[in-house]
């Protein structure tokens, strides 16, 4: 996860620190491990944030359009919609899905804080801050931890431990060092955990909070399964776990080489020494790296007509571009996405839904796989949110486990939809109600009937026949 996180961050300093700490052989051939600590030479290495683009693409495919979340009871549906809107569920899912793609998975946690909101909150927790316990591939309990600001010296490390179990949430505070958990402290010893004391069970052990429900208040969302490095483990795998770190490094090296060609190809003038600016006796001649003079030659200024010579190297644009595009294409395919999802193989021209489906087929397959994992975890925590809303905040709706349905992910243009409906109408193969449903799939039956009535009234199709019926 540390390696995936360094690439996902896009921070060249973190990449350099990561690979400088690797073995000598690994450090020598990696672009980001070649410089030594304390090297004062200008660092011309460039980083292409492809890892971040892949993770963002994964999140966009899943939650750019929010999945449909429904329950049978109307009052419960209204409360669920209100909680999703007030809790900014779509923004939460977008961020969590991006982090899951980079770090192999993410945890959804339902919690509450009456000082922040008067309803339960669904939050996300990073996988490198969790210690899970699985049973038969199902999450049984999980321990979340976070480091708190030091109150005295930088050497001490305060850690807040939050353990989620069915029916309970346990909190603990430890004071230790970077490599040691340390000793157990009271929750009142740190300002970050002091507010939890009032929520603890009165007759408990000073660490436990009863949730009032039997469901686990946390769910795990694996990015993809199985994990190829740990085949028997139920933890997910990152989009970079092909692995494609080598392709990331090669792409950065290609981009760095391309920019090096540009630096070296700046036009320079080769002139005799006499043409350089003299700084005075014993002071020599100065050289400005940005000047259009490259070097001086030990020749007379008018000998053989070679007083001034232009030097400009060739920039290998086509070679570098082709190499970079090939690396991006291979990285996208290894991560499970179509190159078009990352902006390749697209000429900017309008395309039909069928052409979009063909171009994005691999991305849609990956999206469908990930949606299956998200569907279960999201439904679990939305159900928990409704249960806690009733148990702790006095909601009167009947908690139900919602159904989460992801759409097709392909948005057909209005022009294409209109053409299709026009051809079907000419063939007499579609009713007005069906046309309205196709144009507005999000409408319910009441809205569709009202729109159909307006269309028939405007076109006169609903008027009675003034001639009447003729006998056959």
GUKEPA-930943 format. One record per residue (C-alpha): x negated, y negated, z negated; residue number from 1. Coordinates in steps of 0.2 Angstrom, whole numbers, plus 5000, padded with zeros to 4 digits. Each point is the difference from the previous one (the first is absolute). Example, Ala and Ser with C-alpha at 12.3 -4.5 7.8 and 13.67 -1.06 7.14 Angstrom:
2
+------+------+------+-----+
:   xx :   yy :   zz : seq :
+------+------+------+-----+
: 4938 : 5022 : 4961 :   1 :
: 4994 : 4983 : 5003 :   2 :
+------+------+------+-----+
% end
This chain:
472
+------+------+------+-----+
:   xx :   yy :   zz : seq :
+------+------+------+-----+
: 5000 : 5000 : 5000 :   1 :
: 4985 : 4988 : 4997 :   2 :
: 4994 : 5002 : 5018 :   3 :
: 5018 : 4998 : 5007 :   4 :
: 5003 : 4985 : 4989 :   5 :
: 4983 : 4992 : 5006 :   6 :
: 5005 : 5001 : 5018 :   7 :
: 5018 : 4995 : 4997 :   8 :
: 4995 : 4984 : 4991 :   9 :
: 4990 : 4994 : 5015 :  10 :
: 4987 : 4993 : 4988 :  11 :
: 4983 : 5001 : 5008 :  12 :
: 4991 : 4998 : 4984 :  13 :
: 5010 : 5015 : 4992 :  14 :
: 4995 : 5010 : 5015 :  15 :
: 4982 : 4996 : 4999 :  16 :
: 5000 : 5003 : 4981 :  17 :
: 5009 : 5017 : 5003 :  18 :
: 4988 : 5007 : 5013 :  19 :
: 4984 : 4993 : 4992 :  20 :
: 5004 : 5011 : 4985 :  21 :
: 5001 : 5016 : 5011 :  22 :
: 4986 : 5012 : 5004 :  23 :
: 4985 : 4994 : 5010 :  24 :
: 5005 : 5010 : 5016 :  25 :
: 5018 : 4994 : 4999 :  26 :
: 4994 : 4982 : 4997 :  27 :
: 4988 : 4999 : 5014 :  28 :
: 5012 : 5004 : 5014 :  29 :
: 5015 : 4991 : 4993 :  30 :
: 5001 : 4982 : 5006 :  31 :
: 5005 : 4994 : 4983 :  32 :
: 4987 : 5009 : 4991 :  33 :
: 4984 : 4994 : 5010 :  34 :
: 4996 : 4984 : 4991 :  35 :
: 4991 : 5000 : 4983 :  36 :
: 5005 : 4991 : 4984 :  37 :
: 4993 : 4983 : 5000 :  38 :
: 4997 : 4999 : 5019 :  39 :
: 5000 : 4981 : 5004 :  40 :
: 5001 : 5002 : 5019 :  41 :
: 5016 : 4993 : 5008 :  42 :
: 5013 : 5014 : 5000 :  43 :
: 5008 : 5001 : 5018 :  44 :
: 5010 : 5016 : 4997 :  45 :
: 5019 : 4998 : 5004 :  46 :
: 5015 : 5010 : 4993 :  47 :
: 5015 : 5004 : 5010 :  48 :
: 5015 : 5002 : 4988 :  49 :
: 5007 : 5015 : 5009 :  50 :
: 5003 : 5010 : 4984 :  51 :
: 5011 : 4986 : 4994 :  52 :
: 5009 : 4999 : 5016 :  53 :
: 5004 : 5019 : 5000 :  54 :
: 5007 : 4999 : 4982 :  55 :
: 5011 : 4985 : 5005 :  56 :
: 5006 : 5009 : 5015 :  57 :
: 5006 : 5014 : 4989 :  58 :
: 5009 : 4989 : 4989 :  59 :
: 5008 : 4990 : 5014 :  60 :
: 5006 : 5016 : 5009 :  61 :
: 5009 : 5006 : 4983 :  62 :
: 5007 : 4984 : 4993 :  63 :
: 5000 : 4986 : 5012 :  64 :
: 5018 : 5005 : 5002 :  65 :
: 5007 : 5005 : 4982 :  66 :
: 5007 : 5018 : 5000 :  67 :
: 5019 : 5002 : 4997 :  68 :
: 5003 : 5003 : 4981 :  69 :
: 5018 : 5006 : 4996 :  70 :
: 5010 : 5008 : 4986 :  71 :
: 5018 : 5006 : 5001 :  72 :
: 5007 : 4988 : 4986 :  73 :
: 5004 : 4982 : 5007 :  74 :
: 4996 : 4992 : 4983 :  75 :
: 4984 : 5010 : 4998 :  76 :
: 4995 : 4995 : 5018 :  77 :
: 5003 : 4981 : 4996 :  78 :
: 4989 : 5002 : 4985 :  79 :
: 4987 : 5009 : 5009 :  80 :
: 4999 : 4987 : 5014 :  81 :
: 4999 : 4986 : 4987 :  82 :
: 4985 : 5009 : 4991 :  83 :
: 4991 : 5003 : 5016 :  84 :
: 5002 : 4982 : 5005 :  85 :
: 4995 : 4992 : 4983 :  86 :
: 4986 : 5013 : 4998 :  87 :
: 4993 : 4996 : 5017 :  88 :
: 5000 : 5018 : 5005 :  89 :
: 4995 : 4998 : 5018 :  90 :
: 4984 : 4990 : 4995 :  91 :
: 4996 : 5012 : 4987 :  92 :
: 5001 : 5015 : 5012 :  93 :
: 4990 : 4991 : 5014 :  94 :
: 4986 : 4997 : 4988 :  95 :
: 5001 : 5017 : 4992 :  96 :
: 5000 : 5009 : 5017 :  97 :
: 4985 : 4990 : 5006 :  98 :
: 4990 : 5005 : 4984 :  99 :
: 5006 : 5018 : 5002 : 100 :
: 4993 : 5001 : 5017 : 101 :
: 4983 : 4994 : 4995 : 102 :
: 4999 : 5009 : 4983 : 103 :
: 5009 : 5017 : 5004 : 104 :
: 5016 : 4996 : 4990 : 105 :
: 5008 : 4988 : 4988 : 106 :
: 5011 : 5002 : 4984 : 107 :
: 5017 : 4992 : 4998 : 108 :
: 5004 : 4995 : 4982 : 109 :
: 5016 : 4994 : 4992 : 110 :
: 4998 : 4989 : 4985 : 111 :
: 5008 : 4985 : 4992 : 112 :
: 4996 : 4983 : 4992 : 113 :
: 5014 : 4990 : 4993 : 114 :
: 4989 : 4984 : 5000 : 115 :
: 4998 : 5002 : 5019 : 116 :
: 5016 : 5007 : 5006 : 117 :
: 5017 : 5006 : 4993 : 118 :
: 4999 : 5016 : 5010 : 119 :
: 4988 : 5015 : 5003 : 120 :
: 4985 : 4997 : 5011 : 121 :
: 4993 : 5012 : 5013 : 122 :
: 4981 : 4997 : 5002 : 123 :
: 4985 : 5008 : 5008 : 124 :
: 4985 : 5007 : 4992 : 125 :
: 4983 : 5004 : 5009 : 126 :
: 4995 : 5019 : 5001 : 127 :
: 4982 : 4996 : 4993 : 128 :
: 5009 : 4993 : 4984 : 129 :
: 5010 : 5016 : 4997 : 130 :
: 4997 : 5017 : 4993 : 131 :
: 5014 : 5012 : 5006 : 132 :
: 5006 : 5017 : 4994 : 133 :
: 5009 : 5010 : 5013 : 134 :
: 5009 : 5016 : 4998 : 135 :
: 5005 : 5010 : 5015 : 136 :
: 4996 : 4985 : 5011 : 137 :
: 5012 : 4989 : 4990 : 138 :
: 4994 : 4985 : 4989 : 139 :
: 5003 : 5005 : 4982 : 140 :
: 4992 : 4985 : 4991 : 141 :
: 4987 : 4987 : 5004 : 142 :
: 4988 : 4989 : 4991 : 143 :
: 4997 : 4982 : 5006 : 144 :
: 4986 : 4990 : 4994 : 145 :
: 4994 : 4982 : 5002 : 146 :
: 4985 : 4990 : 4993 : 147 :
: 5005 : 4985 : 4990 : 148 :
: 4990 : 4983 : 4999 : 149 :
: 4987 : 5001 : 4986 : 150 :
: 5003 : 4990 : 4985 : 151 :
: 4983 : 4999 : 4993 : 152 :
: 4985 : 5006 : 5010 : 153 :
: 4997 : 5006 : 5018 : 154 :
: 4994 : 5017 : 4994 : 155 :
: 5016 : 5006 : 4992 : 156 :
: 5014 : 5006 : 5011 : 157 :
: 5018 : 5000 : 4995 : 158 :
: 5011 : 5013 : 5008 : 159 :
: 5019 : 5001 : 5000 : 160 :
: 5006 : 5018 : 5002 : 161 :
: 5019 : 5003 : 5006 : 162 :
: 5006 : 5018 : 5000 : 163 :
: 5016 : 5004 : 5009 : 164 :
: 5009 : 5016 : 4995 : 165 :
: 5018 : 5005 : 5002 : 166 :
: 5010 : 4990 : 4988 : 167 :
: 4985 : 4990 : 4993 : 168 :
: 4987 : 4987 : 5003 : 169 :
: 4985 : 5000 : 4989 : 170 :
: 4988 : 4985 : 4998 : 171 :
: 4982 : 5000 : 4993 : 172 :
: 4986 : 4988 : 4998 : 173 :
: 4982 : 5005 : 5000 : 174 :
: 4984 : 4990 : 4998 : 175 :
: 4984 : 5007 : 5008 : 176 :
: 4987 : 4998 : 5013 : 177 :
: 4999 : 5001 : 5019 : 178 :
: 4996 : 5019 : 4998 : 179 :
: 5009 : 5004 : 4984 : 180 :
: 5019 : 4999 : 4996 : 181 :
: 4996 : 4995 : 4982 : 182 :
: 5010 : 5000 : 4985 : 183 :
: 5019 : 4999 : 4998 : 184 :
: 5006 : 4982 : 4995 : 185 :
: 5017 : 4993 : 4995 : 186 :
: 5010 : 4992 : 5013 : 187 :
: 5000 : 4984 : 4991 : 188 :
: 4981 : 4998 : 5001 : 189 :
: 5001 : 4993 : 5018 : 190 :
: 5011 : 4986 : 5007 : 191 :
: 5005 : 5010 : 5015 : 192 :
: 5008 : 5014 : 4990 : 193 :
: 5006 : 4991 : 4985 : 194 :
: 5017 : 4998 : 5008 : 195 :
: 5003 : 5018 : 5002 : 196 :
: 5001 : 5003 : 4981 : 197 :
: 5019 : 4994 : 4999 : 198 :
: 5005 : 5013 : 5013 : 199 :
: 4993 : 5015 : 4991 : 200 :
: 5011 : 5012 : 4991 : 201 :
: 5003 : 4995 : 4982 : 202 :
: 4997 : 5018 : 4993 : 203 :
: 4987 : 5005 : 5012 : 204 :
: 4981 : 5001 : 5000 : 205 :
: 4997 : 4982 : 5005 : 206 :
: 4997 : 5005 : 5018 : 207 :
: 5016 : 5007 : 5007 : 208 :
: 5014 : 4991 : 5009 : 209 :
: 5016 : 5011 : 5003 : 210 :
: 5007 : 4996 : 5017 : 211 :
: 5017 : 5008 : 4997 : 212 :
: 5000 : 5010 : 5015 : 213 :
: 4992 : 5017 : 5005 : 214 :
: 4993 : 4995 : 5017 : 215 :
: 4982 : 4996 : 5002 : 216 :
: 4998 : 4981 : 5002 : 217 :
: 4986 : 5002 : 5013 : 218 :
: 4999 : 5009 : 5017 : 219 :
: 4985 : 5004 : 5011 : 220 :
: 5000 : 4996 : 5018 : 221 :
: 4987 : 5010 : 5010 : 222 :
: 4994 : 4991 : 5016 : 223 :
: 4998 : 5016 : 5010 : 224 :
: 4999 : 5018 : 4995 : 225 :
: 4990 : 5011 : 4999 : 226 :
: 4984 : 4993 : 4993 : 227 :
: 4986 : 5008 : 5010 : 228 :
: 4986 : 4998 : 4987 : 229 :
: 5011 : 5007 : 4987 : 230 :
: 5012 : 5012 : 5009 : 231 :
: 5009 : 5007 : 4984 : 232 :
: 5003 : 4983 : 4992 : 233 :
: 5016 : 4991 : 5002 : 234 :
: 4992 : 4983 : 5002 : 235 :
: 5001 : 4992 : 5017 : 236 :
: 4986 : 4995 : 5012 : 237 :
: 4995 : 4983 : 5007 : 238 :
: 5003 : 4995 : 5018 : 239 :
: 4981 : 4998 : 5000 : 240 :
: 4997 : 5019 : 4994 : 241 :
: 4997 : 5007 : 5018 : 242 :
: 4987 : 4993 : 4995 : 243 :
: 4999 : 4985 : 5011 : 244 :
: 4987 : 4990 : 4989 : 245 :
: 4987 : 5004 : 5013 : 246 :
: 5011 : 4992 : 5013 : 247 :
: 5002 : 4984 : 4989 : 248 :
: 4981 : 4999 : 4998 : 249 :
: 4997 : 5003 : 5019 : 250 :
: 5013 : 4986 : 5004 : 251 :
: 4991 : 4988 : 4989 : 252 :
: 4984 : 5004 : 5008 : 253 :
: 5007 : 4998 : 5017 : 254 :
: 5007 : 4983 : 4995 : 255 :
: 4984 : 4995 : 4992 : 256 :
: 4990 : 5005 : 5016 : 257 :
: 5012 : 4990 : 5011 : 258 :
: 4998 : 4984 : 4990 : 259 :
: 4981 : 5003 : 5000 : 260 :
: 5000 : 5000 : 5019 : 261 :
: 5009 : 4983 : 4999 : 262 :
: 4988 : 4993 : 4988 : 263 :
: 4985 : 5006 : 5011 : 264 :
: 5008 : 4994 : 5016 : 265 :
: 5001 : 4982 : 4995 : 266 :
: 4991 : 4990 : 5014 : 267 :
: 4982 : 4995 : 4995 : 268 :
: 4987 : 4990 : 5009 : 269 :
: 4982 : 5007 : 5001 : 270 :
: 4988 : 4985 : 5001 : 271 :
: 4982 : 4996 : 4998 : 272 :
: 4993 : 4994 : 4983 : 273 :
: 4998 : 4983 : 5006 : 274 :
: 5019 : 4999 : 5001 : 275 :
: 5003 : 5004 : 4982 : 276 :
: 5002 : 4987 : 4987 : 277 :
: 4984 : 4996 : 4991 : 278 :
: 5001 : 4997 : 4981 : 279 :
: 4983 : 4991 : 4999 : 280 :
: 4982 : 5005 : 4998 : 281 :
: 4999 : 5016 : 4990 : 282 :
: 5019 : 5001 : 4998 : 283 :
: 5003 : 5012 : 5015 : 284 :
: 5016 : 5000 : 5010 : 285 :
: 5017 : 5003 : 4993 : 286 :
: 5012 : 5013 : 5007 : 287 :
: 5019 : 4999 : 4998 : 288 :
: 5009 : 5016 : 5002 : 289 :
: 5016 : 4991 : 5007 : 290 :
: 4990 : 4990 : 5013 : 291 :
: 4999 : 5005 : 5018 : 292 :
: 4981 : 5002 : 4999 : 293 :
: 4995 : 5018 : 4997 : 294 :
: 4981 : 5000 : 5000 : 295 :
: 4985 : 4992 : 5007 : 296 :
: 4988 : 5007 : 5013 : 297 :
: 4981 : 4997 : 5000 : 298 :
: 5001 : 4992 : 5018 : 299 :
: 4998 : 4983 : 5007 : 300 :
: 5017 : 4991 : 5002 : 301 :
: 4998 : 4999 : 5019 : 302 :
: 4991 : 5016 : 5005 : 303 :
: 5008 : 5010 : 5014 : 304 :
: 5017 : 4992 : 4997 : 305 :
: 5003 : 5011 : 4985 : 306 :
: 5003 : 4985 : 4988 : 307 :
: 5017 : 5005 : 4994 : 308 :
: 5008 : 5017 : 5001 : 309 :
: 5018 : 5005 : 4996 : 310 :
: 5002 : 5016 : 4989 : 311 :
: 5017 : 5007 : 4997 : 312 :
: 5004 : 5019 : 4997 : 313 :
: 5015 : 5009 : 5006 : 314 :
: 5015 : 5003 : 4988 : 315 :
: 5006 : 5018 : 5002 : 316 :
: 5018 : 4995 : 4998 : 317 :
: 5008 : 5015 : 5009 : 318 :
: 4990 : 5013 : 4992 : 319 :
: 5003 : 4994 : 4982 : 320 :
: 5019 : 4997 : 5003 : 321 :
: 5002 : 5018 : 5007 : 322 :
: 4990 : 5007 : 4986 : 323 :
: 5010 : 4990 : 4987 : 324 :
: 5017 : 5005 : 5008 : 325 :
: 4995 : 5018 : 5001 : 326 :
: 4996 : 5000 : 4981 : 327 :
: 5016 : 4991 : 4995 : 328 :
: 5010 : 5013 : 5011 : 329 :
: 4991 : 5015 : 4992 : 330 :
: 5002 : 4993 : 4983 : 331 :
: 5019 : 4996 : 5002 : 332 :
: 5003 : 5018 : 5007 : 333 :
: 4990 : 5008 : 4986 : 334 :
: 5011 : 4990 : 4987 : 335 :
: 5016 : 5006 : 5009 : 336 :
: 5005 : 4985 : 5010 : 337 :
: 5002 : 4995 : 5018 : 338 :
: 4987 : 4987 : 5006 : 339 :
: 5015 : 4989 : 5005 : 340 :
: 5004 : 4998 : 4982 : 341 :
: 4984 : 4991 : 4998 : 342 :
: 5002 : 4989 : 5015 : 343 :
: 4991 : 5011 : 5013 : 344 :
: 5007 : 5006 : 5017 : 345 :
: 5012 : 4985 : 5000 : 346 :
: 5002 : 4988 : 5014 : 347 :
: 5013 : 4989 : 4992 : 348 :
: 5014 : 5004 : 5012 : 349 :
: 5017 : 5005 : 4994 : 350 :
: 5003 : 5018 : 4999 : 351 :
: 5015 : 5011 : 4998 : 352 :
: 5004 : 5011 : 4984 : 353 :
: 4995 : 5015 : 5009 : 354 :
: 4983 : 4993 : 5005 : 355 :
: 4998 : 4994 : 4982 : 356 :
: 5004 : 5017 : 4993 : 357 :
: 4986 : 5008 : 5012 : 358 :
: 4987 : 4987 : 4995 : 359 :
: 5003 : 5002 : 4982 : 360 :
: 5004 : 5018 : 4999 : 361 :
: 4985 : 5005 : 4989 : 362 :
: 5004 : 4985 : 4988 : 363 :
: 5018 : 5005 : 4999 : 364 :
: 4995 : 5018 : 4995 : 365 :
: 4989 : 4994 : 4986 : 366 :
: 5013 : 4988 : 4994 : 367 :
: 5013 : 5014 : 4999 : 368 :
: 4988 : 5010 : 4990 : 369 :
: 4997 : 4986 : 4988 : 370 :
: 5018 : 4995 : 4999 : 371 :
: 5004 : 5017 : 4993 : 372 :
: 4989 : 4997 : 4985 : 373 :
: 5006 : 4983 : 4997 : 374 :
: 5018 : 5005 : 5001 : 375 :
: 5000 : 5011 : 4985 : 376 :
: 4989 : 4989 : 4989 : 377 :
: 5010 : 4985 : 5004 : 378 :
: 5016 : 5008 : 4997 : 379 :
: 4994 : 5007 : 4983 : 380 :
: 4995 : 4983 : 4993 : 381 :
: 5015 : 4991 : 5007 : 382 :
: 5010 : 5013 : 4990 : 383 :
: 4990 : 4997 : 4985 : 384 :
: 5002 : 4981 : 5002 : 385 :
: 5019 : 5002 : 5000 : 386 :
: 4999 : 5012 : 4984 : 387 :
: 4989 : 4988 : 4991 : 388 :
: 5011 : 4985 : 5005 : 389 :
: 5015 : 5009 : 4992 : 390 :
: 4990 : 5007 : 4984 : 391 :
: 4990 : 4984 : 4996 : 392 :
: 5009 : 4985 : 5008 : 393 :
: 5018 : 5005 : 4998 : 394 :
: 5005 : 5002 : 5019 : 395 :
: 5017 : 5008 : 5002 : 396 :
: 4997 : 5008 : 5017 : 397 :
: 4999 : 5019 : 5002 : 398 :
: 4982 : 5004 : 5004 : 399 :
: 4998 : 5011 : 5015 : 400 :
: 4985 : 5007 : 5010 : 401 :
: 4999 : 4989 : 5016 : 402 :
: 4997 : 5007 : 5017 : 403 :
: 4986 : 4992 : 5009 : 404 :
: 5000 : 5000 : 5019 : 405 :
: 4986 : 4993 : 5011 : 406 :
: 5005 : 4994 : 5017 : 407 :
: 4993 : 5005 : 5017 : 408 :
: 4987 : 4987 : 5000 : 409 :
: 5003 : 4995 : 5018 : 410 :
: 5009 : 4983 : 5003 : 411 :
: 5008 : 5000 : 5017 : 412 :
: 5001 : 4983 : 5009 : 413 :
: 5017 : 4992 : 5002 : 414 :
: 4997 : 5000 : 5019 : 415 :
: 4998 : 5019 : 5000 : 416 :
: 5015 : 5002 : 4988 : 417 :
: 5010 : 4989 : 5011 : 418 :
: 4995 : 5009 : 5016 : 419 :
: 5004 : 5017 : 4993 : 420 :
: 5018 : 4994 : 4994 : 421 :
: 5004 : 4992 : 5016 : 422 :
: 4996 : 5016 : 5010 : 423 :
: 5010 : 5010 : 4988 : 424 :
: 5015 : 4988 : 5001 : 425 :
: 5000 : 5000 : 5019 : 426 :
: 5000 : 5019 : 5000 : 427 :
: 5015 : 4999 : 4987 : 428 :
: 4990 : 5011 : 4988 : 429 :
: 5001 : 4989 : 4985 : 430 :
: 5013 : 4992 : 4989 : 431 :
: 4999 : 4982 : 4993 : 432 :
: 4998 : 5007 : 4983 : 433 :
: 4985 : 5010 : 5005 : 434 :
: 4992 : 4985 : 5008 : 435 :
: 5002 : 4990 : 4985 : 436 :
: 4993 : 5014 : 4989 : 437 :
: 4985 : 5001 : 5012 : 438 :
: 4997 : 4982 : 5000 : 439 :
: 5002 : 4998 : 4981 : 440 :
: 4996 : 5017 : 4991 : 441 :
: 4999 : 4991 : 4983 : 442 :
: 5018 : 4996 : 5000 : 443 :
: 5013 : 5010 : 4991 : 444 :
: 5017 : 5006 : 5008 : 445 :
: 5009 : 4985 : 4994 : 446 :
: 4989 : 4988 : 5008 : 447 :
: 5000 : 5010 : 5016 : 448 :
: 5019 : 5000 : 5001 : 449 :
: 5001 : 4982 : 4997 : 450 :
: 4987 : 4997 : 5014 : 451 :
: 5009 : 5011 : 5012 : 452 :
: 5017 : 4991 : 4997 : 453 :
: 4992 : 4984 : 5004 : 454 :
: 4992 : 5006 : 5016 : 455 :
: 5016 : 5008 : 5006 : 456 :
: 5010 : 4984 : 4996 : 457 :
: 4988 : 4989 : 5009 : 458 :
: 4999 : 5011 : 5015 : 459 :
: 5019 : 5003 : 5000 : 460 :
: 4998 : 5018 : 5000 : 461 :
: 5011 : 5002 : 4985 : 462 :
: 5015 : 4991 : 5008 : 463 :
: 5015 : 5011 : 5005 : 464 :
: 5003 : 5005 : 5018 : 465 :
: 5013 : 4987 : 5007 : 466 :
: 5006 : 5012 : 5013 : 467 :
: 5003 : 5015 : 4989 : 468 :
: 4999 : 5018 : 5004 : 469 :
: 5006 : 5008 : 5016 : 470 :
: 5007 : 5017 : 5001 : 471 :
: 4990 : 5013 : 5009 : 472 :
+------+------+------+-----+
% end
